Amino acid sequence: MTEKLGAEARETELAPLLATGWAMADGRDAIHKIFVFGNFVDAFAFMTKAAIWAEKWNHHPEWSNVYKTVNVTLTTHDADGLSALDVKLAAKMDQLSGL
C-alpha cells in the first residue's frame, strides 16, 4: 500500500507543483489542474501520452476532457490522500503538456 505524503514532503514536493498551476482540491486531499491546449487534437494527444505513464506506474488520474480543456485531479485512493505517486504523475503531466 502506498503511504500518504507527510508534512515535510508536502512542503518540499508540492511547492514546485503549486508554482506551475496545480492547486489543492476543495474538500479532499488531492491536487487539481486545468490544462488548456490549442485544440482538441493537442488535448487528446496529451491525454494519450499521460495515459501511457499512468498505466506504466499503475496510478490513474481522475480527469475529463471538453474540446481543448483537460481537467485533472490526482489523489491516491488506497492511501486516502496525496502520495508520492501524485507528485510524480503531476510533474510528468506538466512535462508532457509542453505548456
Protein Blocks (a to p, Z undefined) as FASTA:
>chain_A
ZZdddfklmmmmmmmmmmnopacdehiacdddddddfblklmmmmmmmmmmmmmmnopac
ddddehjaccdddddfklopacfklmmmmmmmmmmnoZZ
